[in-house]
């Protein structure tokens, strides 16, 4: 299940990547760093994090409206808390479902 989810996320990330390659270390990125990214990049990062928090028995469905809503929640939190790491900021939002 995780392999399928990872493959779907990889396809989504590849489709949304820009012409200039860029890497993001999700373990070290702060909310300030996250907020500095373009909206498409923010969506791709949250898409990756959504897959990271997906349980093995979760459905293999991507609800783009939910991902966008979660991206907005993470972005709102990060705007108010720029020094917080992205993973601790996103975990309560993304792991809740």
C-alpha positions in Angstrom: 0.0 0.0 0.0 2.8 2.4 0.9 4.6 1.7 -2.4 1.5 2.6 -4.4 1.0 5.7 -2.3 4.6 6.7 -2.8 4.4 6.1 -6.5 1.3 8.3 -6.8 2.9 11.1 -4.9 6.1 10.8 -7.0 4.0 11.2 -10.1 2.2 14.3 -8.6 5.5 15.8 -7.6 7.1 15.2 -11.0 4.1 16.8 -12.7 4.3 19.9 -10.5 8.0 20.4 -10.6 9.4 23.5 -12.3 12.1 23.6 -15.0 14.8 24.2 -12.4 15.4 21.2 -10.2 15.2 21.9 -6.5 15.3 19.7 -3.4 13.6 20.0 0.0 14.8 18.2 3.1 11.4 17.9 4.9 13.1 16.9 8.1 14.9 20.3 8.4 12.6 22.8 6.6 11.0 25.4 8.9 7.6 27.1 8.5 9.5 30.2 7.3 11.2 28.2 4.5 7.9 26.5 3.6 6.1 29.8 3.4 8.7 31.2 1.0 7.9 28.5 -1.6 5.5 29.1 -4.5 2.0 27.7 -3.9 2.6 24.8 -6.3 5.7 23.8 -4.4 3.8 24.1 -1.1 1.1 21.8 -2.4 3.7 19.3 -3.6 5.4 19.3 -0.2 2.1 18.8 1.6 1.2 16.0 -0.9 4.4 14.3 0.1 3.7 14.7 3.8 0.2 13.4 3.3 1.7 10.2 1.8 4.1 10.1 4.7 1.3 10.1 7.2 -0.8 7.6 5.3 -1.4 4.4 7.2 -0.9 1.1 5.4 -4.7 0.3 5.5 -5.8 3.8 4.3 -7.6 4.0 0.9 -5.4 4.6 -2.1 -7.4 7.7 -3.1 -6.1 11.2 -3.5 -8.7 13.9 -2.7 -7.1 17.0 -4.2 -9.6 19.3 -2.5 -8.6 17.8 0.9 -4.9 18.2 0.1 -5.5 21.8 -0.9 -7.4 22.5 2.3 -4.7 20.9 4.4 -2.1 22.9 2.5 -4.0 26.1 3.4 -4.1 25.0 7.1 -0.4 24.3 7.2 0.3 27.6 5.4 -1.9 29.5 7.9 -0.2 27.9 10.8 3.3 28.5 9.4 2.5 32.2 8.7 1.9 32.6 12.4 4.8 30.3 13.6 7.7 30.8 11.2 10.4 29.3 13.5 8.6 26.0 13.9 9.8 23.0 11.9 7.4 22.0 9.1 7.0 18.4 10.3 5.9 19.3 13.8 3.6 22.0 12.3 2.0 19.7 9.8 1.7 16.5 11.9 -1.4 17.4 13.8 -3.1 18.6 10.6 -2.1 15.7 8.4 -2.1 12.8 10.8 -5.7 13.6 12.0 -7.5 11.6 9.3 
